[in-house]
Amino acid sequence: MHIRINDFAGTLPKLHPTKLPEHAAQSCQNVMVEHDVLTPSNQASDSYVSNIVGAENFVSAMFFDHDGKTYKKFSNELAKFAFSPVHDAYRLYWTTEDKKAQLMFNDWDVGGASDEYELVTDNFDYIAGLPAPEVKDTVITGITPPVVEQEEPVEGEEPAEPVTYASITDAIKDMFKKAMDGQNSSGIDKKEDEISDAVAEIIANMPDDVEARVYALTYVNRFGDESAPGVIEEVLYLTKGDKPILTIPYTEGTRTKLTRDYGINAIRLYRSVTNSIGVAQFLFVKEYLLTMTGNSVTLIDDMPYGSTQIGEPLVTMNYDQPRVGMKGLGVTNSGVGYGYVDKTICLSEPYTLYAWPRFYELSSQHTIMGLGHYDNTIVVATTGNPILISGSDPESMSVLSLPLYEGCVSPRSMVNLNHGCMYASENGLVLVTTNSAKLLTESVFSTRDWQDIKPSSIHATAYKNGYLFFWNNGSAKGSGYIDLNDGSKGVLWFDEYALNTFLDGNLVQMINKGVGALGDTNSVYKTFNPEYGVAFTAKTFKWRSKTFNVDTPRRMLAAQVVADNYPVDAITFRVYADQVLLHESKVRDGKPFRVKNHSVKRDFSIEIESSVPVREVVLAETMRDTIL
């Protein structure tokens, strides 16, 4: 009689050690089993600092490659990064996950001084999304109030007084209000690009020598982003030929903040124009430079009435700034940015991560804990049930609430996978895929087992279409891996821990604290790549089999270990009988060897501790039984 194991798996904590499958482990650490062989995981050896002044204590990072070079961004805050989906793909946005902050970005341009393919940046962090110009205190001069003579009075009536159009009328309400087919769950109407019919009629129905006009202003930053407009919602009546002068006052420090924090360097002037079918739109007039200094900006509209030099229509009417405190940044395959604040899901204009129209926002019944996506579907993990938001147009997304009440307990546990998203709940890991959600680890972890690692502490990342998670229950910490390609492999455990992780290509980089040569504490990162890596350094793994309950008590007196090679003292073989260590010895070759003599036992388990791959282990009654 013999026990032969030549196919291996990780742990299934929910099952009793005697009820495990033949190939499963009751415990394991620092071992991979992807090729049905016990393989030591890779040692994460070399540590690196940021080498950037001010980022010595970074807690987040993003690396990306261009033309064979690696570019790095470090953050001292817990951040979630996403690249702009535009064609240049070198604008990096991020949300701050551990405090209320604004959406930020860095921008890289192609073409350095020494290399035309090199990326260069000014190393400034800019606030994403531009504020609309404040126009309520704008002073408009240079207008000659037109006088319009009335028609000849009817005989017997008093002649009417000549009409003088006021330079500026009362404010027009709902200047952009249009009838909508519906309204999203945010309860916010969309502003149409066209001016409302009532105002358009005022503008169009003027005498030949009188023009009615409305102005709008936008900011533009040095990267070409344009803000939503500040609209002077009052109609100006001009004598044709007038050249209105708009003077915009600024309080002390305002212009410095606009240019420094937002990168704003220009202000654009738009004015209303009515086309041949009576539709009024804002069309571009001029762009003026905006500098840091000065307490006002003067804009002169000297574009004649009916000029063919009037430019393109204003398209940023709904380009609202991203909400302060937005978290969970990501970008779908259709270029739609997403994030959340409390119970509100925020969506960006496609391919425009600085514009987040309030009209696109959606509401959740439960508090949102995290967001992820696959393809064009956004997964919303809440304190209640998950929600799917699908579509390529943020104005017409479909919403599906899934009937699985497994609330997310850790925002950082949300991970995007090839076919869905996964997050941690109180009872295990939840996998959300097309139109469904399930507690994936229901057969792997009991709730008690899962609580032992404190699921609210979990942060995770994708690794080879699997889920790599780090945990800290206060008294112990480590990491685990679940291969989603083969659920029968169970959970693999590692002694590595990280405060945070980021992906560098296919490699997982771990961020921790390190002590320098002078005793100072700085942040460091090192590679966690258990299966392969440059300069592979094998760890020593432990793997303990299930408890084999033999039919009748027996004496198991022989064993064999088949490994790739047998370095001195590299392999230790142990036998446990009735839960007590019975035998321990070093394995020096692939030949069968004797196990310590003992009385008959009922329960046996085998433990291997090794720094080299092991392909097979055998425990038998006799030496002959090891080869049968």
Secondary structure as GFF3:
##gff-version 3
##sequence-region A 1 628
A	DSSP	beta_strand	2	5	.	.	.	ID=ss1
A	DSSP	beta_strand	25	29	.	.	.	ID=ss2
A	DSSP	beta_strand	31	32	.	.	.	ID=ss3
A	DSSP	beta_strand	39	40	.	.	.	ID=ss4
A	DSSP	beta_strand	60	66	.	.	.	ID=ss5
A	DSSP	beta_strand	69	75	.	.	.	ID=ss6
A	DSSP	beta_strand	79	83	.	.	.	ID=ss7
A	DSSP	beta_strand	91	96	.	.	.	ID=ss8
A	DSSP	beta_strand	104	107	.	.	.	ID=ss9
A	DSSP	beta_strand	109	110	.	.	.	ID=ss10
A	DSSP	beta_strand	119	120	.	.	.	ID=ss11
A	DSSP	beta_strand	126	127	.	.	.	ID=ss12
A	DSSP	beta_strand	139	141	.	.	.	ID=ss13
A	DSSP	beta_strand	147	148	.	.	.	ID=ss14
A	DSSP	beta_strand	163	164	.	.	.	ID=ss15
A	DSSP	beta_strand	168	171	.	.	.	ID=ss16
A	DSSP	alpha_helix	197	204	.	.	.	ID=ss17
A	DSSP	beta_strand	210	221	.	.	.	ID=ss18
A	DSSP	beta_strand	230	239	.	.	.	ID=ss19
A	DSSP	beta_strand	245	249	.	.	.	ID=ss20
A	DSSP	alpha_helix	254	261	.	.	.	ID=ss21
A	DSSP	beta_strand	264	274	.	.	.	ID=ss22
A	DSSP	beta_strand	280	289	.	.	.	ID=ss23
A	DSSP	beta_strand	296	300	.	.	.	ID=ss24
A	DSSP	beta_strand	327	331	.	.	.	ID=ss25
A	DSSP	beta_strand	337	341	.	.	.	ID=ss26
A	DSSP	beta_strand	344	347	.	.	.	ID=ss27
A	DSSP	three_ten_helix	358	360	.	.	.	ID=ss28
A	DSSP	beta_strand	362	363	.	.	.	ID=ss29
A	DSSP	beta_strand	368	374	.	.	.	ID=ss30
A	DSSP	beta_strand	377	382	.	.	.	ID=ss31
A	DSSP	beta_strand	387	390	.	.	.	ID=ss32
A	DSSP	three_ten_helix	394	396	.	.	.	ID=ss33
A	DSSP	beta_strand	398	401	.	.	.	ID=ss34
A	DSSP	three_ten_helix	411	413	.	.	.	ID=ss35
A	DSSP	beta_strand	415	416	.	.	.	ID=ss36
A	DSSP	beta_strand	421	424	.	.	.	ID=ss37
A	DSSP	beta_strand	429	433	.	.	.	ID=ss38
A	DSSP	beta_strand	436	439	.	.	.	ID=ss39
A	DSSP	alpha_helix	447	451	.	.	.	ID=ss40
A	DSSP	three_ten_helix	455	457	.	.	.	ID=ss41
A	DSSP	beta_strand	459	463	.	.	.	ID=ss42
A	DSSP	beta_strand	466	472	.	.	.	ID=ss43
A	DSSP	beta_strand	477	483	.	.	.	ID=ss44
A	DSSP	three_ten_helix	487	489	.	.	.	ID=ss45
A	DSSP	beta_strand	491	494	.	.	.	ID=ss46
A	DSSP	beta_strand	500	504	.	.	.	ID=ss47
A	DSSP	beta_strand	507	515	.	.	.	ID=ss48
A	DSSP	beta_strand	521	528	.	.	.	ID=ss49
A	DSSP	beta_strand	541	545	.	.	.	ID=ss50
A	DSSP	beta_strand	548	554	.	.	.	ID=ss51
A	DSSP	beta_strand	558	563	.	.	.	ID=ss52
A	DSSP	beta_strand	571	577	.	.	.	ID=ss53
A	DSSP	beta_strand	580	586	.	.	.	ID=ss54
A	DSSP	beta_strand	593	594	.	.	.	ID=ss55
A	DSSP	beta_strand	601	610	.	.	.	ID=ss56
A	DSSP	beta_strand	614	620	.	.	.	ID=ss57
A	DSSP	three_ten_helix	624	627	.	.	.	ID=ss58
###
